[in-house]
Amino acid sequence: MDSGKFTFAPLTQAQAAEVLSWRYAPPLDFYNPPPAVPGMVENLIDPQWQFHGVVYGARLVGYASFGADGQLPGGDYSAPALDIGLGLHPDLVGQGYGGAFIEAILAFATQTFTPEALRLTVAAFNHRARQLYEDLEFERTARFYHNQTEYLVLVKPVTTRQGH
């Protein structure tokens, strides 16, 4: 996948329903959405959460959220940064697409929101994601527990802003 060929748009109702049906294999089943709950689709398309569908070609390959949805209780989010939540389609996990997917999200976030820094929160056991984020020059700024799971907060300063 070429990171320049992804498109982003606010998540549609159909895309939100699709995302909620995704099921990951263990140990990533930790990220499975909860069973269908009334109002869940509406929550994902609520503009305050800034959920965007990530499309490659004509296929929904993932999603990204920009803002408070990327935070978890217990984390230190006091420094100014744009929080990013994301999910790659379960069929694409482990296939070598993560780097291009994340790079596209970071480029979109930087161009769209012009933040001082980008911030990700990741479960400590998710070694592949952690390694990818570290390869992309994110640095660990905090460690905390939420619901008996250890999380890491990773930050990357934005050094250049296109058009600014």
Secondary structure, DSSP 8 states (H G I E B T S, - for coil): --GGGEEEEE--HHHHHHHHH----TTGGGG---S--TTHHHHHH-GGG-EEEEEETTEEEEEEEESGGG--TT----S--EEEEEEE-GGGTTTT-HHHHHHHHHHHHHHHH--SEEEEEEETT-HHHHHHHHHTT-EEEEEEEETTEEEEEEEEE----TT-
